[in-house]
Amino acid sequence: MEGFGRPSKELVEKFRTIPTAIVSDNMHRIFAGGTGLRPFHGDAVLCGSALTVRTRPGDNLMVHKALDIARPGDVIVVDASGDLTNAIIGEIMLNYAITRGVAGFVIDGAVRDSGAIAKSGLPVYARGVTHRGPYKDGPGEVGVPVTVGGMVVSSGDIVLGDEDGVLAVPQSHAEEILALAVAQQARETGILASIADGTVDRTWVDQTLRAKGL
């Protein structure tokens, strides 16, 4: 049912301290999970390897299967068509996921037991909340490419999330994107330091205006 490779734990962990905004800047600023996917868990950072699920709206049978085969560090990414009629996960599945070592959830659909999610600290991003529970009839698929919030995610991609939203880094380009993001983070650290000590160079503003004929 899997048939995909996961990135190394070392590679995944190197992304953990880089804000999604910086990673996004180095992915042409066009790849994102959409503003509709919001955190329900507080401020914990999401960082792990995607295990994808496609299911019909309001049904979580294949999400249960994904939890049974998940490995520690996996992020369960669920394409539930953005439907908010029925919750895809709640407190019971959340706690089972924790025992499995799951790194978090990204659900293009609804959750319930939002209070328990907030207290757990396990990163959970979803489109909304409802008290109505799910069906367990199928159909669905695990490990296939999915779309969540307009963002294509394949199993094995590196999934990141913070207070600014969710982002999936294609595994095939992860090393390249990481190098670019680390370099930008270093540059921005230097800019912030120069702002703090009053030495920031703003000549680029007028240079850009002249270059654009403004």
Order of alpha helices (4+ residues) and beta strands (2+ residues): alpha-alpha-beta-beta-alpha-beta-beta-alpha-beta-alpha-beta-beta-beta-beta-beta-beta-alpha-alpha
